[in-house]
């Protein structure tokens, strides 16, 4: 069963992220879906042929990059389209208070991580053992994901996510991203 690219066109017209930027970002995501499917097919054929040597191993490694590129972008786009109002009550607000002191303290840490030099992702995870929420930096799609944690929010801080609209003004992009968050989606991701 092949993966299908999800339709995120509902985000077009969103304040702070141009349609041109979003369409480019959607195309990048669709490439991850296409490449994930191609790799899975190639790996299946190689396995059937008994060809599990170095080429097979390299394709398996590449699958992590393409698959996570696909899935992380889905989490990213799915969390957009809201009013961006930080919740003051509910399960998410309570989890943020318990883990960071307040939703505002979480947001301060999340923004600061987004402003770190470098490219990658800023992720809010929930520890499935304790329920604690933790912000993590992820350099690349295929590495740096902590085991046993549930992904709640991901913010893309690779240049393709903001350069077209904001140039080097990453802080302005982060503000636009946060203004468009749908916190109901994030709360639904809590375990």
C-alpha positions as MATLAB code, in Angstrom:
seq = 'XXXXXXXXXXXXXXXXXXXXXXXXXXXXXXXXXXXXXXXXXXXXXXXXXXXXXXXXXXXXXXXXXXXXXXXXXXXXXXXXXXXXXXXXXXXXXXXXXXXXXXXXXXXXXXXXXXXXXXXXXXXXXXXXXXXXXXXXXXXXXXXXXXXXXXXXXXXXXXXXXXXXXXXXXXXXXXXXXXXXXXXXXXXXXXX';
ca = [
       0.000    0.000    0.000;
       1.560    3.248   -1.146;
       1.495    6.414    0.909;
      -0.605    9.248   -0.479;
       0.282   12.907   -0.075;
      -2.274   14.659    2.101;
      -4.022   17.755    0.792;
      -3.131   20.796    2.867;
      -4.563   23.377    0.454;
      -6.910   24.518    3.260;
      -3.888   26.442    4.553;
      -3.675   28.663    1.467;
      -4.584   32.224    2.296;
      -3.254   31.867    5.834;
      -1.936   35.107    7.302;
       1.838   35.316    7.595;
       2.784   32.493    5.210;
       2.356   33.287    1.526;
       0.641   30.935   -0.876;
       3.866   30.761   -2.897;
       5.834   29.667    0.169;
       3.175   27.132    1.144;
       2.894   25.690   -2.366;
       6.683   25.268   -2.518;
       6.608   23.608    0.891;
       3.748   21.313   -0.199;
       5.807   20.291   -3.257;
       8.775   19.447   -1.058;
       6.515   17.336    1.155;
       5.022   15.573   -1.884;
       8.578   14.700   -2.943;
       9.146   12.979    0.399;
       5.967   10.953   -0.118;
       7.031    9.988   -3.653;
      10.551    9.058   -2.548;
       9.271    7.056    0.432;
       7.100    4.985   -1.891;
       9.925    4.522   -4.414;
      12.347    3.396   -1.712;
       9.861    0.969   -0.206;
       9.255   -0.556   -3.634;
      12.985   -0.833   -4.391;
      13.675   -2.390   -1.001;
      10.871   -4.913   -1.486;
      12.251   -5.922   -4.889;
      15.816   -6.194   -3.578;
      14.681   -8.366   -0.683;
      12.727  -10.647   -3.034;
      15.844  -11.003   -5.190;
      18.000  -11.749   -2.158;
      20.071   -8.612   -2.735;
      20.608   -7.427    0.842;
      24.158   -6.142    0.558;
      25.540   -2.606    0.810;
      23.074   -1.077   -1.669;
      20.148   -2.471    0.309;
      21.650   -1.125    3.530;
      22.094    2.356    2.074;
      18.523    2.421    0.811;
      17.327    1.365    4.275;
      19.269    4.277    5.767;
      17.840    6.674    3.179;
      14.318    5.487    3.997;
      14.597    7.110    7.440;
      15.309   10.482    5.825;
      12.488   10.309    3.295;
       9.893    8.742    5.626;
      10.559   11.190    8.454;
      10.590   14.080    5.968;
       7.120   12.949    4.918;
       5.742   12.361    8.401;
       7.255   15.432   10.097;
       5.806   17.681    7.399;
       2.393   16.090    7.965;
       2.592   16.911   11.677;
       3.764   20.422   10.791;
       0.952   21.214    8.330;
      -1.748   19.492   10.400;
      -0.992   21.807   13.346;
      -1.569   24.962   11.288;
      -4.781   26.776   10.464;
      -5.785   27.823   13.976;
      -6.029   31.121   15.788;
      -2.686   30.739   17.581;
      -4.165   31.595   20.984;
      -2.138   29.893   23.687;
      -4.518   27.767   25.784;
      -5.093   28.795   29.400;
      -7.170   25.733   30.307;
      -7.583   22.124   29.242;
      -5.280   19.119   29.147;
      -2.584   20.785   27.038;
      -2.447   23.898   29.242;
      -2.196   21.704   32.347;
       0.579   19.593   30.810;
       2.490   22.742   29.800;
       2.116   24.143   33.337;
       3.297   20.902   34.917;
       6.288   20.605   32.591;
       7.390   24.220   32.081;
       5.697   26.277   34.823;
       3.202   27.875   32.426;
       2.173   27.809   28.760;
       4.015   31.134   28.371;
       7.233   29.622   29.756;
       6.908   26.734   27.271;
       6.392   29.197   24.424;
       9.464   31.214   25.468;
      11.609   28.059   25.389;
      10.091   26.873   22.076;
      10.777   30.243   20.404;
      14.321   30.378   21.788;
      15.036   26.950   20.359;
      13.658   28.045   16.982;
      16.117   30.954   16.989;
      19.146   28.730   17.572;
      21.668   28.858   14.752;
      21.328   25.992   12.352;
      18.700   24.164   10.385;
      16.360   21.466   11.538;
      13.202   21.131   13.570;
      11.948   22.226   16.970;
       9.727   19.552   18.472;
       7.469   19.359   21.491;
       7.330   15.770   22.686;
       5.420   14.041   25.447;
       7.241   11.378   27.441;
       4.861    8.429   27.238;
       6.167    7.066   30.542;
       5.723   10.175   32.692;
       3.468   12.443   30.623;
       6.067   15.214   30.846;
       6.364   17.578   27.870;
       9.871   18.310   26.571;
      11.165   20.532   23.751;
      13.830   18.919   21.559;
      16.026   20.123   18.704;
      16.285   17.774   15.719;
      19.095   18.428   13.231;
      18.021   16.076   10.470;
      14.884   14.126    9.652;
      16.472   10.749   10.281;
      18.210   11.341   13.591;
      17.733   12.941   16.956;
      14.241   11.648   17.668;
      14.063   10.548   21.292;
      12.701    7.058   21.871;
       9.445    6.508   23.725;
       8.122    9.994   23.178;
       4.911   11.129   21.508;
       5.283   14.007   19.021;
       2.902   16.857   19.862;
       4.234   19.750   17.730;
       6.963   20.202   15.155;
       8.214   23.491   13.708;
      10.268   23.402   10.523;
      13.247   25.764   10.725;
      14.981   24.647    7.550;
      15.365   27.634    5.219;
      12.683   26.415    2.799;
      10.085   27.020    5.521;
      10.722   30.775    5.746;
      13.350   32.279    3.398;
      10.957   33.071    0.546;
       8.741   35.213    2.790;
      11.137   36.343    5.508;
      14.693   36.123    4.200;
      16.953   35.882    7.234;
      14.257   37.129    9.634;
      13.588   33.756   11.210;
      11.984   35.373   14.275;
       9.245   36.863   12.084;
       8.576   33.427   10.561;
       8.386   31.841   14.015;
       5.836   34.458   15.086;
       3.759   33.801   11.935;
       3.920   30.043   12.525;
       2.807   30.414   16.131;
      -0.015   32.843   15.209;
      -1.462   30.090   13.030;
      -1.207   27.151   15.436;
      -4.287   25.095   16.127;
      -3.853   24.137   19.758;
      -6.874   21.818   19.570;
      -4.842   19.584   17.235;
      -1.985   19.591   19.735;
      -4.275   18.740   22.632;
      -5.732   15.840   20.642;
      -2.197   14.433   20.248;
      -1.695   14.151   24.014;
      -1.767   10.580   25.352;
];
